[in-house]
């Protein structure tokens, strides 16, 4: 099933909504998020090796947050594109938070190891705060350096596109070195 979904992603029909660095106009290719701020909302996380961190530690960077689970075929289908995008981005300006919703972290770790993914993976250490609580996965939230939601996409999408990378690069221009 994942292979079929990955093939469907390759058709280009499920492209991610492109985040914008400025206020969205009526012609902007994203769904307005209502300006929801992710900060100062707390989102306690646990790393793969059990360390406690908070999403707010990444304030000042563009943050790509993807909610997924190893048992979710659409989540698994979009991961190769997310990993390819992750490898192309400047980690000083763009942070990736792959937020696993697996109840058993060992299952997520085994899948990541099997696939050779190197992006950072976290687990929620408490309830998901807005704007991350979602009734469906995969879900992706892009935060600008100011913590404002620049884009949100619920469902499977292809993120490794020139347009999406350019949009992240544009947001990253706001990052203070």
Protein Blocks (a to p, Z undefined) as FASTA:
>chain_A
ZZmmmmmmmnopaccddddfbdcdfklcbdcehlpafbfcdcddddfkopacdfklmgoi
acddddddfklmklmmmmmmmmmmmmmpcfklmccddddfbfblmlmmmmmmmnopabdc
dddfbdcddfkbcfbdcddddddfkopafbdcedjddfbbfklmmmmmmmmmmpcZZ
